[in-house]
Amino acid sequence: QVQLVESGGGLVQAGGSLRLSCAASGRTFSSEAMAWFRQAPGKEREFVACTRWGGTYYADSVNARFTISRDNAKNTVYLQMNSLKPEDTAVYYCAALSRRSIRSAGDYEYWGQGTQVTVSS
């Protein structure tokens, strides 16, 4: 069975950093897109970052602050989050294998359960 498991969320003060991890099992995603999305209370799930074919893509709101990376040997994707702001508070989800758009949540086949990130002011 394919599983994506996120970890690394928590409570951090504004300006601090967190590193999220997403460990995949059941199949390899080395040749597929892997991405991070987030969803704040009362809001729709939004694109954060994606890595595909060695390239990286970011939402304008996190560009220059967040970095996505992957370790194909470990079948794991990471999200390094620096200079965190209160507006970054959300549940962060790992997603894998987009059949179409890398920025559209509905196009991804596999999802993790999410990990909470809370940034205090």
C-alpha positions in Angstrom: 0.0 0.0 0.0 1.3 3.5 -0.9 1.7 5.8 2.1 3.0 9.3 2.6 3.8 10.3 6.2 4.6 13.9 7.2 6.5 14.9 10.3 8.3 17.9 11.7 5.4 20.3 12.4 5.0 22.2 15.6 4.9 25.6 17.3 7.5 28.2 16.4 7.8 32.0 17.0 7.7 34.4 14.1 11.1 34.5 12.4 12.0 31.0 13.3 12.5 27.9 11.2 11.0 24.4 10.8 11.9 21.4 8.6 9.1 19.2 7.4 9.7 15.7 6.1 7.5 13.4 4.0 8.5 9.7 3.9 6.9 7.7 1.1 6.5 3.9 1.0 4.9 1.3 -1.3 6.4 2.7 -4.5 9.2 5.0 -5.6 8.4 8.6 -6.6 11.9 9.4 -8.0 10.5 10.2 -11.5 7.3 11.9 -10.3 6.3 15.3 -8.9 6.3 15.7 -5.2 4.8 18.7 -3.6 3.7 20.5 -0.4 0.3 22.1 0.0 -1.2 23.9 3.1 -4.6 24.6 4.4 -5.5 27.2 7.0 -8.8 27.2 8.9 -11.7 28.4 6.6 -9.5 28.5 3.5 -8.9 26.3 0.5 -5.9 24.1 0.2 -3.1 26.1 -1.5 0.0 25.2 -3.4 3.3 25.8 -1.5 6.2 24.1 -3.4 6.9 21.3 -5.8 9.9 19.4 -7.1 9.8 17.6 -10.5 12.6 16.4 -12.9 15.1 18.3 -10.7 13.3 21.6 -10.9 11.7 23.4 -8.0 8.6 25.7 -8.0 7.2 27.9 -5.3 4.2 30.0 -4.5 4.9 33.7 -4.5 4.0 33.9 -0.8 6.9 31.6 0.3 9.5 32.2 -2.4 12.9 33.0 -1.0 11.9 31.7 2.5 11.0 28.0 1.8 13.2 25.4 0.1 11.9 22.0 -1.2 14.3 19.2 -1.6 14.2 15.4 -2.0 16.3 12.3 -1.3 15.4 9.7 -3.8 17.4 7.0 -2.1 15.2 7.5 1.0 12.0 8.2 -1.1 11.6 11.3 1.1 10.8 15.0 0.3 11.6 17.9 2.7 10.4 21.5 3.2 12.8 23.8 4.9 10.9 26.8 6.2 12.8 29.9 7.3 11.7 33.4 8.4 8.3 32.0 9.3 5.3 34.4 9.6 2.0 34.0 11.4 0.3 33.8 8.1 2.2 30.6 7.4 0.1 28.9 10.1 -1.7 25.9 8.5 -1.9 22.2 8.2 0.8 21.2 5.7 0.2 18.2 3.4 2.6 16.2 1.3 1.4 15.1 -2.2 2.8 12.9 -4.9 2.3 12.0 -8.6 0.5 14.7 -10.4 -1.1 13.6 -13.7 -1.5 17.2 -14.9 -0.8 20.6 -13.1 1.9 20.7 -10.4 0.0 23.6 -8.7 -3.5 22.0 -8.6 -4.3 19.9 -5.5 -7.0 17.9 -7.4 -4.4 16.6 -9.9 -2.3 14.7 -7.3 -2.9 11.0 -6.7 -1.4 10.4 -3.3 -1.6 12.5 -0.1 -0.3 12.4 3.5 -2.3 13.0 6.6 -0.9 16.4 7.2 1.2 18.0 10.0 0.3 21.2 11.9 2.5 24.3 11.7 1.7 27.1 14.0 3.6 30.4 14.0 3.1 32.8 16.9 3.5 36.5 16.7 
